[in-house]
Amino acid sequence: MKKALLTFFVAFFALTSLVFAQNQPQDKSKRPSPPAQAMGKVNGKTITIDYSQPSVKGRDVWKEEKIAPYGKVWRTGANEATIFETSGDLKVEGKALPAGKYSLFTIPGEKEWTIIFNKTAEQWGAYNYKEADDALRVKVPARKAPQMTEKFTIKVANSGTVSMSWADTMVDFKVK
């Protein structure tokens, strides 16, 4: 009887601890690809981009299938899909993008990238990405970065240039 009671309490304690731990908020800053944010004001409209910063770690990120291979939809960062939010209507590379919150996906290429604003803002990675939910797609040139960037980085300049750099590559798109 004592053994059965002890086993019950040990199992109950272990199960309770597991459930409690799963329901606690995770500290995303401790992830291998920590969260980051880029913000800027363009013509009085606030642009906020929430993303995670994967590191190169000596890999060829554009050729490895599970990272960001050329020609495939990429979550444009790591972990959850990158979120692009604007407080007002914008033009991206001359095309209209209504105010709102979007997932920012890309299709990297050696010479050109497709920038994708998808209406399904909250999603994990690109696993459930649906082209039918795209609000806007634009193509922009890719170029060799002046220096190697270990951690994927996005910047929003108040001039309206959104810059993404990682590894040996840099890509910009214009917002008005």
Secondary structure by P-SEA (a helix, b strand, c coil): caaaaaaaaaaaaaaaaaaaaaacccccccccbbbbbbbbbcccbbbbbbbbbbbccccccccccccccccccccccccccbbbbbcbbbbcccccccbbbbbbbbbccccbbbbbbbcccccccccccccccccbbbbbbbbbcccccccbbbbbbccbbbbbbcccbbbbbbcc
